Amino acid sequence: MIRSVVRGVGAALPKRVLSNREMESIVDTSDEWIVQRTGIQQRYIAGEGETTASLGAEAALKAIESAGLSAADIDMIICATSTPDNTFPATAVNIQNRLGITHGFAFDVQAVCSGFVYAVTTADAYIRGGLARRVLVIGAETFSRILDWTDRTTCVLFGDGAGAILLEAAEGAGTTADRGVLTAHLRSDGTHKDKLYVDGGASTTGTVGHLRMEGREVFKHAVGMITDVIEQSFEASGMTAADVDWLVPHQANRRIIDGSAKKLGIPLEKVVVTVAEHGNTSAASIPLALSVAVGDGRIKPGDVVLLEAMGGGFTWGAVLLRW
């Protein structure tokens, strides 16, 4: 059978680092409060000329280069983002243009913090269906531009950045020993829409709006929803938590990450955590974490890697793959 194998990974971050100490001069908060409740110590903030598309293109180019390929080898681009450069066209098309690609096709997916998991699952379906051979899957965000910087409950949480992987079609035997995506599971429940949303939009207010969140409600649902799709992944693959070499979760909150790992029985030393350095970068958080863990040698070819995320909507999902 056809598998979607990761051939390359890349990341891009804005130049400006915003520490918790600097946040204290912006809003009524403290470094101690932020670290204790979230685990975040700093985040990156996009400056002039740095956009979702520019960061996404930089991460994509690094992924292409790490795979030993060129932009001409890519036939599909999916960008997961909730902060596009324009209402339309898709940020993926903008990135396609920045990479000098005039063939193939590109589009965005919007599932907020679950966006990268949704995008990987979508790319895998296109590859297995024979509609694409090499796919750039990008998570890119500039959440700093939809934050209310007077709301201390949200502005301390989010940062900007982009990450990308290059998926390539490869033949597998159809067993869990194959490299590539082994199983993926997505969920959503719109009854929770008002717990995490942006209070603007083209069709409602005609404005971009600001992020609004009921933090306690999100936290209350997060661990249960995340473990639900992971358990589905184990059931579908016949694997268990003991088979997982690395859990790479959405980097929203250290307490959610630790709680999910504990409930699943995955030791914390097998969890890739970058929330302290990046904050919550929404759809970019998982590919940014992957880039860090591949770069420092933790994730190696043949490792079983579990990706999971939950985001506004609510949306949530998991992907189990062999690197």
C-alpha positions as CSV (number, residue, x, y, z in Angstrom):
1,M,0.0,0.0,0.0
2,I,1.0,3.6,-0.4
3,R,2.3,5.4,2.7
4,S,2.9,9.1,3.3
5,V,6.5,9.3,4.6
6,V,8.2,12.3,6.1
7,R,11.2,13.3,4.0
8,G,12.0,16.8,5.4
9,V,11.2,19.2,8.1
10,G,11.7,23.0,8.6
11,A,10.8,25.9,10.8
12,A,10.8,29.7,10.9
13,L,10.5,32.1,13.7
14,P,10.2,35.9,13.8
15,K,13.2,38.0,14.9
16,R,11.6,39.5,18.0
17,V,11.5,37.5,21.2
18,L,9.0,38.8,23.8
19,S,9.8,37.5,27.3
20,N,7.5,37.3,30.3
21,R,9.4,40.1,32.0
22,E,8.7,42.4,29.0
23,M,5.0,41.2,29.1
24,E,4.9,42.7,32.6
25,S,5.3,46.2,31.1
26,I,2.5,45.6,28.6
27,V,-0.3,44.1,30.7
28,D,-1.0,43.4,34.4
29,T,0.7,40.0,34.8
30,S,3.9,38.5,36.1
31,D,6.5,36.0,35.0
32,E,5.7,33.8,38.0
33,W,2.0,33.8,37.2
34,I,2.5,32.9,33.5
35,V,5.1,30.1,34.1
36,Q,3.1,28.6,36.9
37,R,-0.2,28.4,34.9
38,T,1.1,27.7,31.4
39,G,4.8,26.8,31.4
40,I,5.5,29.7,28.9
41,Q,8.6,31.8,29.4
42,Q,8.7,33.6,26.1
43,R,7.2,33.8,22.6
44,Y,8.2,35.2,19.2
45,I,6.3,38.2,17.7
46,A,6.2,39.0,14.0
47,G,7.5,42.4,13.1
48,E,7.1,44.6,10.0
49,G,7.4,42.5,6.8
50,E,7.0,39.2,8.7
51,T,3.7,37.6,7.8
52,T,2.1,34.2,7.9
53,A,3.1,33.6,4.3
54,S,6.7,34.8,4.7
55,L,7.2,32.6,7.7
56,G,5.5,29.7,6.1
57,A,7.6,30.0,2.9
58,E,10.8,30.1,4.9
59,A,9.8,26.9,6.9
60,A,8.7,25.2,3.7
61,L,12.0,26.0,1.9
62,K,14.0,24.5,4.8
63,A,11.8,21.3,4.7
64,I,12.5,21.0,0.9
65,E,16.2,21.5,1.4
66,S,16.4,19.0,4.3
67,A,14.7,16.4,2.0
68,G,17.4,17.0,-0.6
69,L,14.8,18.1,-3.1
70,S,13.9,21.3,-5.0
71,A,10.7,23.4,-5.2
72,A,10.1,21.9,-8.7
73,D,9.6,18.5,-7.0
74,I,6.5,19.6,-5.0
75,D,3.1,19.0,-6.5
76,M,0.8,20.0,-3.6
77,I,0.9,22.5,-0.7
78,I,-1.5,22.6,2.3
79,C,-1.2,25.5,4.8
80,A,-2.9,25.2,8.1
81,T,-3.6,28.7,9.4
82,S,-6.2,30.8,11.2
83,T,-4.3,34.0,10.5
84,P,-4.0,34.3,6.7
85,D,-2.2,37.1,4.9
86,N,-5.5,37.9,3.1
87,T,-9.1,36.7,3.3
88,F,-8.3,35.3,-0.1
89,P,-6.4,34.0,-2.0
90,A,-5.2,31.1,0.3
91,T,-1.9,31.6,2.1
92,A,-0.8,28.3,0.6
93,V,-1.1,29.9,-2.9
94,N,1.0,32.9,-1.6
95,I,3.6,30.5,-0.3
96,Q,3.5,28.6,-3.6
97,N,4.3,31.8,-5.4
98,R,7.1,32.7,-3.0
99,L,8.7,29.3,-3.7
100,G,8.5,29.9,-7.4
101,I,6.2,27.0,-8.0
102,T,3.7,27.4,-10.9
103,H,2.5,23.8,-11.2
104,G,0.4,21.6,-8.9
105,F,-2.1,23.0,-6.5
106,A,-2.3,24.7,-3.1
107,F,-5.0,25.4,-0.5
108,D,-5.5,26.3,3.2
109,V,-7.2,24.3,6.0
110,Q,-8.6,26.1,9.0
111,A,-9.0,24.1,12.2
112,V,-7.2,26.5,14.5
113,C,-4.7,24.7,16.8
114,S,-5.7,21.3,15.3
115,G,-4.9,22.6,11.8
116,F,-1.6,20.9,11.3
117,V,-3.1,17.5,12.3
118,Y,-6.0,18.1,9.9
119,A,-3.5,19.1,7.2
120,V,-1.4,16.0,7.6
121,T,-4.5,13.8,7.5
122,T,-5.7,15.6,4.4
123,A,-2.3,15.3,2.7
124,D,-2.2,11.6,3.5
125,A,-5.6,11.1,1.9
126,Y,-4.4,12.8,-1.3
127,I,-1.2,10.8,-1.4
128,R,-2.9,7.5,-0.8
129,G,-5.5,8.4,-3.4
130,G,-2.9,8.9,-6.0
131,L,-3.7,12.6,-6.5
132,A,-0.3,13.9,-5.2
133,R,3.2,12.5,-4.7
134,R,5.1,15.1,-2.8
135,V,3.2,17.4,-0.4
136,L,4.4,20.4,1.7
137,V,2.3,20.5,4.9
138,I,2.7,23.8,6.6
139,G,1.5,25.2,9.9
140,A,2.0,29.0,10.0
141,E,0.5,31.7,12.3
142,T,0.8,35.3,13.3
143,F,-1.6,35.2,16.3
144,S,-0.1,38.3,17.7
145,R,-2.2,40.3,15.2
146,I,-5.6,39.0,16.5
147,L,-4.8,39.4,20.2
148,D,-6.4,41.9,22.5
149,W,-3.2,43.2,24.2
150,T,-5.3,44.5,27.2
151,D,-6.6,41.0,27.9
152,R,-4.1,39.4,30.2
153,T,-5.8,36.0,30.1
154,T,-5.1,35.5,26.4
155,C,-2.3,37.8,25.2
156,V,0.4,36.1,27.3
157,L,-0.4,32.7,25.8
158,F,0.2,33.1,22.0
159,G,3.1,33.6,19.7
160,D,4.0,33.6,16.0
161,G,5.9,31.1,13.8
162,A,5.8,28.4,11.2
163,G,6.8,24.8,10.7
164,A,6.6,22.5,7.7
165,I,7.1,18.9,6.8
166,L,7.5,17.3,3.3
167,L,5.5,14.1,2.8
168,E,6.3,11.8,0.0
169,A,4.5,8.7,-1.4
170,A,6.3,5.4,-0.7
171,E,5.3,1.8,-0.9
172,G,4.7,0.0,2.3
173,A,3.8,-3.5,3.3
174,G,0.6,-2.4,5.1
175,T,1.9,-3.1,8.6
176,T,2.9,-0.9,11.5
177,A,6.5,-1.6,10.6
178,D,6.0,0.7,7.5
179,R,7.5,4.2,7.6
180,G,4.9,7.0,7.2
181,V,1.4,7.8,8.4
182,L,-0.1,4.7,10.0
183,T,-3.5,6.0,11.1
184,A,-5.2,9.4,11.7
185,H,-8.4,10.4,13.5
186,L,-10.2,13.8,13.4
187,R,-13.1,15.1,15.4
188,S,-15.0,18.3,15.9
189,D,-18.0,19.5,18.0
190,G,-19.4,22.9,17.1
191,T,-21.5,23.2,20.3
192,H,-18.3,24.5,22.0
193,K,-17.8,27.3,19.4
194,D,-18.2,30.2,21.9
195,K,-15.5,28.8,24.3
196,L,-12.7,29.8,21.9
197,Y,-13.3,32.1,19.0
198,V,-12.4,35.4,17.2
199,D,-15.1,38.0,17.6
200,G,-14.9,39.3,14.0
201,G,-15.1,38.1,10.5
202,A,-15.7,39.2,6.9
203,S,-19.4,38.0,6.9
204,T,-20.3,39.3,10.4
205,T,-18.4,42.4,11.5
206,G,-16.3,43.1,8.4
207,T,-13.3,43.3,10.7
208,V,-10.6,40.8,11.7
209,G,-11.6,40.8,15.4
210,H,-9.8,39.6,18.5
211,L,-9.3,36.2,20.1
212,R,-11.7,35.4,22.9
213,M,-11.3,32.3,25.2
214,E,-13.0,30.8,28.2
215,G,-9.8,29.3,29.5
216,R,-11.2,27.1,32.3
217,E,-13.7,25.5,29.8
218,V,-11.0,24.8,27.3
219,F,-8.8,23.2,29.9
220,K,-11.7,21.2,31.3
221,H,-12.4,19.5,27.9
222,A,-8.8,19.3,26.5
223,V,-7.3,16.2,28.2
224,G,-10.4,14.0,27.7
225,M,-10.8,15.0,24.0
226,I,-7.1,14.5,23.2
227,T,-6.9,11.1,24.9
228,D,-10.1,10.0,23.1
229,V,-8.6,10.3,19.6
230,I,-5.3,8.8,20.7
231,E,-7.0,5.8,22.1
232,Q,-8.8,5.5,18.7
233,S,-5.4,5.6,17.0
234,F,-4.1,2.8,19.2
235,E,-7.2,0.7,18.6
236,A,-7.0,1.2,14.8
237,S,-3.3,0.3,14.6
238,G,-3.1,-2.3,17.2
239,M,-0.3,-0.4,18.9
240,T,-0.2,0.9,22.5
241,A,1.4,3.8,24.5
242,A,4.4,1.5,25.0
243,D,5.1,1.5,21.3
244,V,5.3,5.3,21.1
245,D,8.9,6.7,21.0
246,W,7.8,10.3,21.0
247,L,4.6,12.2,21.8
248,V,4.6,15.6,20.0
249,P,1.5,17.5,21.3
250,H,0.1,20.8,20.4
251,Q,2.0,23.3,22.6
252,A,-0.8,25.2,24.4
253,N,-0.2,24.7,28.1
254,R,2.3,22.6,30.0
255,R,-0.4,21.4,32.4
256,I,-2.5,20.1,29.6
257,I,0.5,18.4,28.0
258,D,1.5,16.7,31.3
259,G,-2.0,15.7,32.1
260,S,-2.5,14.1,28.7
261,A,0.7,12.1,28.9
262,K,-0.1,10.9,32.4
263,K,-3.5,9.7,31.4
264,L,-2.1,7.9,28.4
265,G,0.7,6.3,30.4
266,I,3.4,8.0,28.3
267,P,6.5,9.0,30.3
268,L,7.3,12.7,30.3
269,E,10.8,12.0,29.0
270,K,9.1,10.8,25.8
271,V,7.2,14.0,25.3
272,V,8.5,16.8,23.1
273,V,7.8,20.1,24.9
274,T,8.6,23.5,23.4
275,V,5.8,25.7,24.9
276,A,8.3,27.5,27.2
277,E,10.2,28.9,24.2
278,H,7.4,29.3,21.6
279,G,4.2,29.8,23.6
280,N,1.1,28.7,21.8
281,T,1.6,29.1,18.1
282,S,-1.6,27.4,17.1
283,A,-1.3,25.3,13.9
284,A,2.5,26.0,13.9
285,S,3.2,24.5,17.3
286,I,3.5,20.8,16.3
287,P,5.7,21.3,13.2
288,L,7.9,23.7,15.2
289,A,8.3,21.1,17.9
290,L,9.0,18.4,15.3
291,S,11.8,20.6,13.9
292,V,13.4,21.1,17.3
293,A,13.3,17.3,18.1
294,V,14.6,16.3,14.7
295,G,17.3,18.9,14.8
296,D,18.6,17.9,18.3
297,G,18.6,14.2,17.3
298,R,15.8,13.0,19.5
299,I,13.5,11.9,16.6
300,K,15.2,9.5,14.4
301,P,14.2,7.4,11.3
302,G,12.1,4.4,12.4
303,D,10.8,6.1,15.6
304,V,7.0,5.9,16.3
305,V,5.7,9.5,16.6
306,L,2.3,10.5,17.9
307,L,0.9,13.9,17.0
308,E,-2.1,15.3,18.8
309,A,-3.9,18.7,19.1
310,M,-7.1,20.4,20.1
311,G,-8.3,23.8,19.0
312,G,-11.2,26.2,18.7
313,G,-14.5,24.8,17.3
314,F,-13.8,22.5,19.2
315,T,-11.6,20.5,16.8
316,W,-9.2,17.8,17.8
317,G,-7.3,15.0,16.2
318,A,-4.3,12.6,16.3
319,V,-1.8,11.2,13.8
320,L,0.3,8.1,14.5
321,L,3.3,7.7,12.2
322,R,6.6,6.0,11.9
323,W,9.4,8.6,11.1
